[in-house]
Amino acid sequence: MSRKKRIATNSMVTTAKRCRKKFVWRYVHELVPASKAKAPSFGSLFHDFMRGLMMNGLDTDLAPLSQAWRRRMIEDAAVHVEQVRAMLGFEDDAILPATEEKCDAIAKDATALAEYYRDSVLVPEQGRYRVIWAEQNFSVPLTTRGGRIHPTWRFNGRFDMVLQDLSTGRVVIRDYKTTTRMPADFATMVELDTQPIGYLYAGTYLWVRDRPEATAREVALNGAPDIGDDEPFWPTDLGRPEGFELEVIRKKVPREPPLLKKGGLSKAQNVDTTHDLYLAAIHRHGLNPDDYADVLARLKARGPAFHFRSQVNLGKQEIIRWAEETRMCLEDLRVLELHPERAYRADPMTCQNQYGRRCEYHTLCYGDEEIARADFVKREKHSELKDDDE
């Protein structure tokens, strides 16, 4: 009799490492804040745009993609209305209008962002990349202590993009993340993120499994073929994934500095612009760059203000170590699934993210749990694989 497969995701493992109590709230009790359960997601629409632009060409019309996304969000909201009626006995008339209003606002902002990103990043790179996959789900087995296929645990996720750099032949896995504010320390952010190594593990497994000439040693390391329902087939003409690209994109589109009535460009530090846009405005208005040397130096020293791409390269031993650490973490989590009362809270210092926002489960941990639960709803675990919110 075959064992029932159990699923792990990067979000699940990262949550557990950060706070065991939060893991129990989300992945054992399956609770999410009601305000987010059916809320339209900026990330989901932006991912739809990236898939369309990369797969169908940079001249793809974004409007139909936006309209299709909006229809899905309205359908989800209608389901939410029915759930509220069944649970509370009355219909919440505000849900649909609020969803429609939020969809319109997101569509406007996400379209502007996608167009700016296309023109400033994708167009200059046109012809450099071959798109292998876009928004491709995967499910690969983890390994045992002996390096063989684990009979139970599988690692699931979604590749935003798998690309081949035609200038070098390198295959990279790219993940898009949109953010309200660019992180202050990109290096630390990338270092603490386990997604690159987990996704490189998945890509390496698929490459080894599908290579006709795979060596016995590689098969022993990564396991014998064990094809799941959601496993894509790695193209035979493609090499192993050699790197991970983290693509961080700020949601607010930068703009040129305003031209003052008294002449010249604004030098205010709160002008939302970039070094290149500021320099372009200087030339367009026929001004002298030397007069703005201090502003240009400040903008250049500030670093990425809109788009940041980090290349993460990891060796085989690091990938093996990640698989071992993940397996041990999952064995520990199995105890919490059976005995959730044993979960402990993280240090309160970790209850805020880098932007100072509190953990969304804070009221459950530190407030009146019975009252706080009214602000949460049930939602199946691993739904992040469908929502592009990871």
N, C-alpha and C positions, 0 to 999 in steps of 0.2 A: 504494500500500500504506500503510495507516494505521500509525502508530507505536504500539508497546506503551505503554499508560499506566503511569506510575510514581506511587507514592503517597507523600505526605508527611503527617505528623501533627504536632500541636503538641508532643507528647512527643518525637518524633524530632528536630525542629529545636531544641527547648530543650536536649536532651541534647547535641547536636552543638556548640551554642554554649558549653555549660559545659565539655565535655571531649571532644575528638576521639577519644581512646582508648576512652572509655566508649561512644561512638557505635559504634565498630567492634565492641566486645564484644557489644553488644546487637543492632545493626541489620545488621551484616555477618556475624558469626559466629552470631548469633541465640541467645545464651546468656542464661539467667536463673538466679538462685540456686535450687537444687533445693528449698530450704525454702519458696519462694514459688510455685513453678511450679503446684502443684495445691492450694495452701492456700485454705481458704474465706476470702472477703473480706467484711469488715464493710461496705465501701463498696458492694459489689454488692447486698447485702440492703437497705441504707438507700435506695439508688436505687430498688429495687423498691417499697419503702414509699412514697416520694415520688410515684412514678408512679401508684400506686393511689389515694393520698389526693387528688392534684390532678386526676386524670382521672375518678375514680369517686365522689368525694365524701369529706368529712372523717369521715363515719361508717363508712367502709370497714373491714371486719374485717381486721386485719393477720395473723391466725393462718394463713389459707390461703396468703397470700403467703409467709410464713415457711416453711411446710411445703413449698411448691413449690420454694423456693430450696434448702432442705435436701436434697430429693431430687436436685436437679441437682448439688450438691456431693458427695453420696455416689456418684452415677454417675461423676463425674470422678475420685473417689478409686479407684473400681473399675478404671477405665482405667489409672490410675497404677500400681496393683498389677500389672496385666498388662504394662505397660512395664518395670517393675523385673524381673519374671520373665523377660521376653524378653532383657533386657540383661545381667542378672547370673546368671540361671539358677536363682534361688530366689525364693520368695514372701515378701514382707515382711508378716508378720502384724500389725504395729503400725499400718500406714497407715490401715486402715478404722476401727478403734476410736479412733485419735487424731483422725481427721476428724470422726467423730460427736460426740466430746466437744467439739471446738472449735466445731462448728456449734451445739451446744446453748448454749454460752457466748455466742457472737456473737448468736444469736437472742434470748436474754434481754436482753442489753445494747442491741441495736439496736431492739428493740421498745420498751423503756423510753425510749430517746432519741427515737424517732419520735413516741411518744405525748406526751412533754413538749413537743417542738417543735410538734406539732399544736396543743396546748392553749395554749401561750404565744405562738406566732407566727402560725400559720395561721388559728386561730379568730378572733382579733381582726381579721384581714385578710379574712375571708370576704366574698365578694361584690365585692371590689376588683379581682380579676384574672380575665381570660378566658384559659383555657389553650388555646394554639394547638397546640403539640406537647409531648410528653413522651418523653424517651429516643428522639429521632429522629436516625438516622444521616444524614450528608450527605456528598457528594463533589462538589466544585466545581473547575473548572480554575483554575490560576494564570495569570498574564499574562506576556507577553514584554516585552522592553525597550520595544517600541512600544505597549504597553497592549492587545495583542490576546490571544486565547486561546492559551495555551501548548500546543503539540502533544503534549507528553509528561506534564508534571507536573500532578497533581491534589492538592488539599488535602482530606483526609478527617478527619472527627471525628464527634462526637455532641452534639447539643444536649440538655442535661439538661431544660431547659424553655425554651419560647418563649411569652411572656405578653404580653397587652395590658392595661395599666393602664386600667381603665374610668373612672377619675376624670379622667384626662388624655388618654386615647387613645394614649399612647406605647406602642410595642412594645419590649420588653426581652428579652434573652437571659440566662437565669439559669443559673449553674453551682453545684452543691452540692459542698462539700468538707468532709469530716469530719476532725477532727484530735485528737490526744491532748492537746496543749497549745495554747492560743491563742497566735499569734505575738506577740512583744513590740512589733513595729512593723508595723502593718497597712498604713500608707501605702507603706512601702518594698516590702512583699510584693506589693501590687497593682501598683506601678510596674514591678517587675521581671518580672511575669508577662505573657507575650506571648499567652496564650490569649484574653483579651478582644478584642484587636484582630484576631486571626486569625478568631475566630468572628463578629465583626462584618463582616469581609470576606466570609465565606461567606454570612451572612444578607443583606448588601447585594447580593451577586451574584444570589442567588435572587430577591430582590425586583425587581431590574432585569429579569432574564430573563423573569419571569412577568407583568410589568405590560403590559397591552395598549397603554397610551399612553406607553411608555418612549421617551424622546427619542433621537435619533440620537447625541447626544453621550454619553449615559449608556451606550448599547450599545457605542460605540467604546471607552469607558473600561473597561467590565467585560467586554467580549467578546460576540460573537454567541452565541445559544443553543447550548449543547453539553451535552445532557442525558446524564448518566451513569446507571449502574445503581442508584445509591443516592441520587439527587437527589430530594428532596421538592418538591412544587409549592407555592409561596408563595400563600396565599389572596389572591384579587384584591381583597377589601375591606380588606386590611391594608396599613398604611403601611410605610415602611422601618424596620428596627431602629434605634432611636435611642440605645440604651445597653446596657450589660452589667452584670448584677448578680452579684457574687461573694458567695455565701452560705456563710460559714464557720461550722461548727457543731462545738462541742466534744463529744467522745464521752461524757464523763462528765456525767450529769444533776446539776445543782446541787440543793441541798436547803435547807430552813429550818435555822437554827442550833438546836442542842439547848438545852432548858431545863435549867438547872442545879438540883441538889438544894437548894442554898442560896437559890434564887430568881434570877430574871433570866435573860437569854440569854447564851450564851457569847460572849466578845469575842475569842476566839483567832483569830489571823491565818490559821491553816491550815484554818478552817472553809470548806468548799466551798459557798459561797452567792453570792447576788447582792444588789444594793442593794434591788431590789423584793421579793425573798423575805424579806430581813431585816426590812424595814419591815412586810411583811404579818404576820410572826411577832410583832412588837412590838404591833400592833393586836389580833391574835388573842388574845394573852395579857393584854391590858389594861394594857400597860406604857407608860411615858412616853417618847416619842421623843427628848426632850431628853437623857435619860440615856445615849443611844446615839449622840449626834451625831457623836462622833469615828469610830465604826465606820461609820456611814452615809456620812460624808464620805470615808473611806478606800475604801469599796467603790465609791462613785460615781467617784472619781478614778482607780480602777484601770482603768476602761473595761470593754468587753465581756468577760464571763467565760464566756458560753455561746454567744451568737449574735452574729455580726457580718455586716452587709451593706454592701458597698461598691458605689456607683454609679460606673461608668466610662463617660465620654462622650468619644468621639473623632470628629474631623472627617475629611472625605474625604481630605485631603492626608496625614494620618497613616496612613490605611488603604492609600493608594497606596504610601507609603514602606515600610510593612510588606511589601507584596507584592514590591517591588523587592529589599529586603534578604533576604527568604526565598528568592527565586529565585537570588540570588547565592550564598547559603549552600548551596543544593542543588547548584549547579554545582560548588562546591568539594567537596561530599561525594561527588559522582560519582567524583572522582579517588581518594578513599579507598576506595570500593567496588571499584575496579579495582586499587588498590595499598594494601591495609590496613596494610602494614608502614610506611607513611609517617605513620601517625597518631601524634600527640604527646600526652603526658599534660598535664593541666591543672596549674597551680601547686598544690603539696600543700595550700596553705591552703584551696583549694576542695573538698578531699576530704571535708569534713564539712558537714552541713546546719546549719540554724539551731538545731537541738536538740543538736548535738554528735555525731550519729551518723555513722559513717564510711560512705563510698560502698560499696555492696554488692559492687563489683568491685575493691575495694582489694587483695585478696589476689592477684588475677590480675595486677595491675600491679606490686606490690611484693614479692610472695612467689614461691615456686616455682610457675611457671605450670602445669607438668605435674601437680603434686600438687593445686593449687587447682582445676583443672578438674573434679576428682572431685566438687566441691560444686555444680556447675552442670549444667544440662540444656538441651537444644535446645528452643526454643519460637519459633514463627513470629513475625516482627516485626509490629507493629501489632495484636497481640492485645489491647492496652489498650482498643481500641474495643469489645471484647466484654465486658471485665471490670469496667468502671467504676472502675478504679484510677487513672486519669489525674489 
